[in-house]
């Protein structure tokens, strides 16, 4: 019997993948459309003076292996000191940037080792920007609280800041 006759919706593998990603408590995903071309979004991700305006100030340099520090705001509820030690892990110019993040001064027993990966895809006259923030311990309530708080931060404050920088460029 066809899907129309039974009233069942056809199976979509993309739905299954979305459900699987949502269930993975080790990673946080953000999917954001930006009405700016990929080259402009890429500049905002990798030019230190632009990056400091929407993320955190630091001594970023687009070079695999480059280690740098970013200064943010401490979040005591998650054990985050506000100082990030970062390292450029990989990049494909204009398409992908992967950075390792560690808390420079973690609370006792709260050492984290996260990977932040930005992926850009052209979409119409704009860019689809994907973020994968990986490395959360699914069995640690504090890290899961951090995942929840950071999810809101990435989706609202950080993306709002990025859009504002892009609009001014």
Secondary structure as GFF3:
##gff-version 3
##sequence-region A 1 169
A	DSSP	alpha_helix	3	6	.	.	.	ID=ss1
A	DSSP	alpha_helix	13	23	.	.	.	ID=ss2
A	DSSP	beta_strand	27	34	.	.	.	ID=ss3
A	DSSP	alpha_helix	38	46	.	.	.	ID=ss4
A	DSSP	alpha_helix	48	54	.	.	.	ID=ss5
A	DSSP	beta_strand	57	58	.	.	.	ID=ss6
A	DSSP	beta_strand	67	71	.	.	.	ID=ss7
A	DSSP	three_ten_helix	76	78	.	.	.	ID=ss8
A	DSSP	beta_strand	83	92	.	.	.	ID=ss9
A	DSSP	beta_strand	96	103	.	.	.	ID=ss10
A	DSSP	beta_strand	114	123	.	.	.	ID=ss11
A	DSSP	beta_strand	126	134	.	.	.	ID=ss12
A	DSSP	alpha_helix	141	153	.	.	.	ID=ss13
A	DSSP	pi_helix	154	158	.	.	.	ID=ss14
A	DSSP	alpha_helix	159	168	.	.	.	ID=ss15
###
